[in-house]
Amino acid sequence: MKPHHLTLIAASLLAWSTTPQAASFDCGKARTWIEQTICGDAALSRLDARMAKAFEAARSALTEASEREALLEAQRAWLQRRDACGDTGCLSELYGARLAALSERPASATPDAMDRVSEGHISDAGPGYRISARYPVFKDPALTPINAQIRAFVQSLIAPFLQEHTDEAPGLAELGELPPWSLTLDYQKPYRASRYVAIAFSGDDYRGGAHGMPIMEPLILTLPDGRRIAPQELFAPASDWLSVLSDDAYRALSEDEFIAADDDWLKTGTAPQAENYRLLYPGAEGLTLTFPPYAVAPYAAGPQSVVVPYARLKGLLNPAFFPR
């Protein structure tokens, strides 16, 4: 990377300029096509400024050095992909995706989060790819089965990425120098209920092209044996849980004008079908429903989440996990 690009990265991550264009760096020093294009396009300048503010807000909300390092690593990977863009459409799409990803950063730990947790890290790099995956490790020996399941789950997310890169490597080599594939994975500090522990994993999976895809994978394990709980198991048998989640999701998301612009898309993505409600996270405040990009709206809308209060689910939840 050229020295000037390092200066631009630092500015993009940490600065907030008062230039007329409102970009996050000094447009008077713009030299590359990327810099000049951002400075010359009012919409892109605003997106760049918003992204810098969103990054700084996400960084300030993190208390662990390892979390900040993972965030910076993901941002650097995104900047490489941005600098490979060749038109304004690509830039707009990448900025929209990055803003969505930053807004999905895990929140700070709550008093309900499990105590005595350290961190595991899987790091790998090779020709044309790199991997950084972080996951919680519980210090209590009684939770050893939980730790084994968590690591196995993380490895199950990494394995397809590595296999596809291996399969595609010959073709990628013929295309010449390209931004490396990258997979980054982070997590929200675990939430412990009386009979299960829930961990929300998030990250970014980039395998070439204009943008990567966000990773949003909740992992719910029984206590203390660590058996994975499927989404439908959270509900009482024969209960009409899909209809309730569908109604709440559609009503909440239709309040967003951009998402509601294509009502058929929204209705399809929130229909009462099990495949639409695979990403469920039973946390302290309620059941979070997550919809990945393209599920209910175009990619530019980003991932969407709806929190359904437990009171709304009275009589629908499985008493094996939610004792009355």
C-alpha positions as CSV (number, residue, x, y, z in Angstrom):
1,M,0.0,0.0,0.0
2,K,1.3,3.5,-0.9
3,P,2.2,5.9,2.0
4,H,-0.5,8.3,0.9
5,H,-3.1,5.5,1.2
6,L,-2.0,5.0,4.8
7,T,-2.7,8.7,5.5
8,L,-6.1,8.3,3.9
9,I,-6.9,5.3,6.0
10,A,-6.0,7.1,9.2
11,A,-8.1,10.1,8.2
12,S,-11.1,7.9,7.2
13,L,-11.0,6.1,10.5
14,L,-10.4,8.9,12.9
15,A,-11.0,12.3,11.4
16,W,-14.0,14.5,11.0
17,S,-13.4,17.4,8.6
18,T,-15.2,20.7,8.3
19,T,-14.5,21.0,4.6
20,P,-17.5,22.1,2.4
21,Q,-17.7,18.5,0.9
22,A,-18.0,17.1,4.5
23,A,-15.8,14.1,3.6
24,S,-13.9,12.6,6.5
25,F,-10.5,13.7,5.0
26,D,-9.0,16.9,3.6
27,C,-10.3,17.2,0.0
28,G,-7.7,19.8,-0.7
29,K,-5.1,17.0,-0.6
30,A,-7.1,14.5,-2.6
31,R,-4.9,12.8,-5.2
32,T,-6.3,9.3,-6.1
33,W,-9.4,8.7,-8.2
34,I,-11.2,7.3,-5.1
35,E,-10.4,10.5,-3.1
36,Q,-11.3,12.9,-5.9
37,T,-14.5,11.0,-6.6
38,I,-15.6,11.1,-3.0
39,C,-14.8,14.8,-2.7
40,G,-16.6,15.6,-6.0
41,D,-19.8,13.8,-5.2
42,A,-21.9,15.3,-2.4
43,A,-23.7,12.1,-1.6
44,L,-20.5,10.1,-1.4
45,S,-18.9,12.8,0.7
46,R,-21.8,12.6,3.2
47,L,-21.6,8.8,3.3
48,D,-17.8,9.0,3.9
49,A,-18.4,11.4,6.8
50,R,-21.2,9.3,8.2
51,M,-19.0,6.2,8.0
52,A,-16.2,7.9,9.9
53,K,-18.5,9.0,12.7
54,A,-20.1,5.5,12.8
55,F,-16.7,3.9,13.1
56,E,-15.6,6.2,15.8
57,A,-18.9,5.6,17.7
58,A,-18.4,1.8,17.4
59,R,-14.8,2.0,18.5
60,S,-15.6,4.2,21.5
61,A,-18.3,1.7,22.6
62,L,-15.8,-1.1,22.9
63,T,-13.9,-1.6,26.1
64,E,-11.7,-4.6,25.3
65,A,-8.5,-4.0,23.3
66,S,-9.1,-7.2,21.4
67,E,-12.5,-6.0,20.3
68,R,-11.0,-2.7,19.1
69,E,-8.3,-4.6,17.2
70,A,-11.0,-6.8,15.5
71,L,-13.0,-3.7,14.5
72,L,-9.9,-2.0,13.0
73,E,-9.0,-5.1,11.1
74,A,-12.4,-5.3,9.6
75,Q,-12.3,-1.6,8.7
76,R,-8.9,-2.0,6.9
77,A,-10.3,-4.9,4.9
78,W,-13.3,-2.8,3.9
79,L,-11.0,0.1,2.8
80,Q,-9.1,-2.3,0.6
81,R,-12.4,-3.3,-1.1
82,R,-13.5,0.3,-1.4
83,D,-10.2,1.3,-3.0
84,A,-10.8,-1.4,-5.6
85,C,-14.1,0.2,-6.8
86,G,-14.2,1.6,-10.3
87,D,-17.4,3.5,-10.3
88,T,-19.7,5.5,-8.0
89,G,-22.3,2.8,-7.8
90,C,-19.8,0.4,-6.3
91,L,-18.7,3.1,-3.8
92,S,-22.3,3.9,-2.8
93,E,-23.1,0.2,-2.3
94,L,-20.0,-0.4,-0.2
95,Y,-20.6,2.6,2.0
96,G,-24.2,1.6,2.6
97,A,-23.1,-1.9,3.5
98,R,-20.4,-0.7,5.9
99,L,-22.7,1.7,7.7
100,A,-25.1,-1.2,8.2
101,A,-22.4,-3.4,9.6
102,L,-21.1,-0.7,12.0
103,S,-24.7,-0.2,13.3
104,E,-24.9,-3.9,14.0
105,R,-21.8,-3.9,16.2
106,P,-22.4,-5.8,19.5
107,A,-23.5,-3.8,22.4
108,S,-21.7,-3.5,25.7
109,A,-22.1,-6.3,28.2
110,T,-25.2,-6.2,30.5
111,P,-25.4,-7.3,34.1
112,D,-27.1,-10.5,32.8
113,A,-24.1,-11.5,30.7
114,M,-22.1,-14.5,31.9
115,D,-19.2,-13.8,34.2
116,R,-15.7,-15.2,34.0
117,V,-15.3,-15.3,30.3
118,S,-12.0,-15.2,28.4
119,E,-11.5,-15.1,24.6
120,G,-10.4,-17.6,22.0
121,H,-9.0,-16.5,18.6
122,I,-8.6,-18.4,15.3
123,S,-6.3,-16.5,13.0
124,D,-5.2,-17.8,9.6
125,A,-3.8,-16.3,6.4
126,G,-2.5,-17.5,3.1
127,P,-2.2,-16.4,-0.5
128,G,-5.3,-14.4,-1.2
129,Y,-7.2,-14.8,2.1
130,R,-7.2,-14.0,5.8
131,I,-9.3,-15.1,8.7
132,S,-9.8,-13.6,12.1
133,A,-12.4,-15.2,14.3
134,R,-13.0,-14.4,18.0
135,Y,-15.2,-16.4,20.4
136,P,-15.9,-16.6,24.1
137,V,-14.3,-19.2,26.3
138,F,-15.9,-19.8,29.7
139,K,-13.4,-20.3,32.6
140,D,-15.8,-22.5,34.7
141,P,-14.6,-26.1,34.2
142,A,-18.3,-27.2,34.4
143,L,-18.9,-25.4,31.1
144,T,-16.3,-27.3,29.1
145,P,-19.0,-28.9,26.9
146,I,-20.2,-25.4,26.1
147,N,-16.7,-24.3,25.1
148,A,-16.3,-27.3,22.8
149,Q,-19.6,-26.6,21.0
150,I,-18.7,-22.9,20.6
151,R,-15.4,-23.6,19.0
152,A,-16.9,-26.3,16.7
153,F,-19.6,-23.8,15.7
154,V,-17.0,-21.2,14.8
155,Q,-15.0,-23.7,12.8
156,S,-18.2,-24.7,10.9
157,L,-18.4,-21.1,9.7
158,I,-14.7,-21.0,8.6
159,A,-14.6,-24.4,6.8
160,P,-16.9,-23.4,3.8
161,F,-14.9,-20.2,3.4
162,L,-11.6,-22.1,3.2
163,Q,-13.0,-24.8,0.9
164,E,-14.4,-22.3,-1.6
165,H,-11.2,-20.4,-1.6
166,T,-9.3,-23.6,-2.3
167,D,-11.7,-24.5,-5.1
168,E,-11.5,-21.0,-6.7
169,A,-7.7,-20.4,-6.2
170,P,-6.7,-21.3,-9.8
171,G,-9.2,-19.0,-11.3
172,L,-8.4,-16.2,-8.9
173,A,-4.7,-16.5,-9.7
174,E,-5.4,-15.9,-13.4
175,L,-7.2,-12.7,-12.6
176,G,-4.1,-11.1,-11.2
177,E,-3.9,-8.9,-8.1
178,L,-7.3,-8.6,-6.3
179,P,-8.4,-7.7,-2.8
180,P,-7.9,-10.7,-0.6
181,W,-10.8,-12.7,0.6
182,S,-11.5,-12.1,4.2
183,L,-13.6,-13.5,7.0
184,T,-13.9,-11.7,10.3
185,L,-16.0,-12.9,13.2
186,D,-16.8,-11.3,16.6
187,Y,-19.4,-11.8,19.3
188,Q,-21.6,-10.2,21.8
189,K,-20.9,-11.1,25.4
190,P,-23.0,-14.1,26.2
191,Y,-26.5,-13.9,27.7
192,R,-27.2,-16.5,30.3
193,A,-30.7,-17.6,31.2
194,S,-31.5,-20.3,33.7
195,R,-31.5,-23.1,31.2
196,Y,-29.6,-21.8,28.2
197,V,-26.8,-19.5,27.1
198,A,-27.1,-17.4,23.9
199,I,-24.3,-15.9,21.9
200,A,-24.8,-13.5,19.0
201,F,-21.9,-13.8,16.5
202,S,-21.4,-11.1,13.8
203,G,-18.8,-10.3,11.2
204,D,-18.1,-10.0,7.5
205,D,-17.5,-12.6,4.8
206,Y,-15.9,-11.2,1.7
207,R,-15.3,-13.5,-1.3
208,G,-14.6,-11.1,-4.1
209,G,-16.9,-8.7,-5.9
210,A,-18.2,-5.3,-4.8
211,H,-19.0,-6.2,-1.3
212,G,-19.0,-8.9,1.3
213,M,-21.9,-10.3,3.2
214,P,-22.5,-9.7,6.9
215,I,-22.4,-12.7,9.2
216,M,-25.2,-12.8,11.8
217,E,-25.4,-16.1,13.5
218,P,-27.0,-16.6,17.0
219,L,-25.9,-19.7,18.9
220,I,-28.1,-21.0,21.6
221,L,-26.9,-23.9,23.8
222,T,-28.5,-25.8,26.7
223,L,-27.0,-25.6,30.1
224,P,-24.9,-27.3,31.2
225,D,-24.5,-30.0,28.4
226,G,-24.1,-27.6,25.5
227,R,-26.7,-29.1,23.1
228,R,-27.6,-26.6,20.3
229,I,-31.2,-25.4,20.5
230,A,-32.9,-25.1,17.1
231,P,-35.1,-22.0,16.6
232,Q,-38.4,-23.9,16.6
233,E,-37.4,-25.5,19.9
234,L,-37.8,-22.1,21.7
235,F,-41.5,-22.5,21.3
236,A,-44.2,-24.8,22.7
237,P,-45.1,-27.6,20.3
238,A,-48.1,-26.9,18.1
239,S,-48.1,-23.2,19.0
240,D,-48.7,-20.6,16.3
241,W,-45.4,-18.8,16.9
242,L,-44.7,-18.2,13.3
243,S,-47.8,-16.2,12.8
244,V,-47.1,-14.0,15.8
245,L,-43.5,-13.3,14.7
246,S,-44.6,-12.7,11.2
247,D,-47.2,-10.1,12.2
248,D,-44.8,-8.3,14.5
249,A,-42.0,-8.3,12.0
250,Y,-44.1,-7.0,9.2
251,R,-45.7,-4.3,11.3
252,A,-42.3,-3.0,12.7
253,L,-40.4,-3.1,9.4
254,S,-43.2,-1.5,7.4
255,E,-42.6,1.7,9.4
256,D,-39.4,2.2,7.4
257,E,-40.3,3.9,4.2
258,F,-37.4,2.5,2.2
259,I,-38.2,-1.1,3.2
260,A,-42.0,-0.6,2.8
261,A,-41.4,0.7,-0.8
262,D,-41.6,-2.9,-2.0
263,D,-44.4,-4.4,0.0
264,D,-44.4,-7.7,-1.8
265,W,-40.7,-8.2,-1.0
266,L,-41.4,-7.3,2.7
267,K,-44.4,-9.6,2.9
268,T,-42.4,-12.5,1.4
269,G,-39.5,-12.0,3.7
270,T,-41.7,-11.8,6.9
271,A,-44.1,-14.6,5.9
272,P,-44.8,-17.2,8.6
273,Q,-42.3,-19.7,7.3
274,A,-39.6,-21.3,9.3
275,E,-36.8,-20.3,6.9
276,N,-37.6,-16.6,7.5
277,Y,-37.1,-17.0,11.3
278,R,-33.8,-18.9,11.5
279,L,-31.9,-16.1,13.2
280,L,-33.5,-15.8,16.6
281,Y,-31.7,-14.5,19.7
282,P,-33.5,-14.9,23.1
283,G,-31.8,-12.1,25.1
284,A,-32.6,-10.1,28.2
285,E,-35.2,-7.7,26.6
286,G,-37.0,-10.2,24.4
287,L,-36.6,-12.3,21.2
288,T,-34.6,-10.6,18.5
289,L,-35.5,-11.5,15.0
290,T,-32.8,-10.8,12.4
291,F,-33.2,-10.5,8.7
292,P,-30.0,-10.6,6.6
293,P,-29.6,-8.4,3.5
294,Y,-32.0,-9.2,0.6
295,A,-34.4,-11.0,3.0
296,V,-36.9,-8.2,3.3
297,A,-35.4,-5.4,1.2
298,P,-32.5,-4.6,-1.2
299,Y,-28.9,-5.0,0.0
300,A,-28.6,-1.2,0.5
301,A,-31.1,-1.4,3.3
302,G,-28.7,-3.6,5.3
303,P,-29.7,-6.2,7.8
304,Q,-32.8,-5.6,9.9
305,S,-33.7,-6.6,13.4
306,V,-37.0,-6.6,15.4
307,V,-37.2,-7.2,19.1
308,V,-40.4,-9.0,20.2
309,P,-41.0,-8.6,24.0
310,Y,-41.5,-11.8,25.9
311,A,-44.9,-10.5,27.1
312,R,-46.0,-10.7,23.5
313,L,-45.0,-14.3,23.4
314,K,-46.9,-15.4,26.5
315,G,-48.2,-19.0,26.1
316,L,-46.0,-19.6,23.0
317,L,-42.6,-20.1,24.5
318,N,-41.3,-23.6,25.4
319,P,-41.5,-24.0,29.2
320,A,-38.4,-26.3,29.0
321,F,-36.3,-23.1,28.3
322,F,-38.6,-20.4,29.7
323,P,-40.1,-21.6,33.0
324,R,-43.3,-20.0,33.9
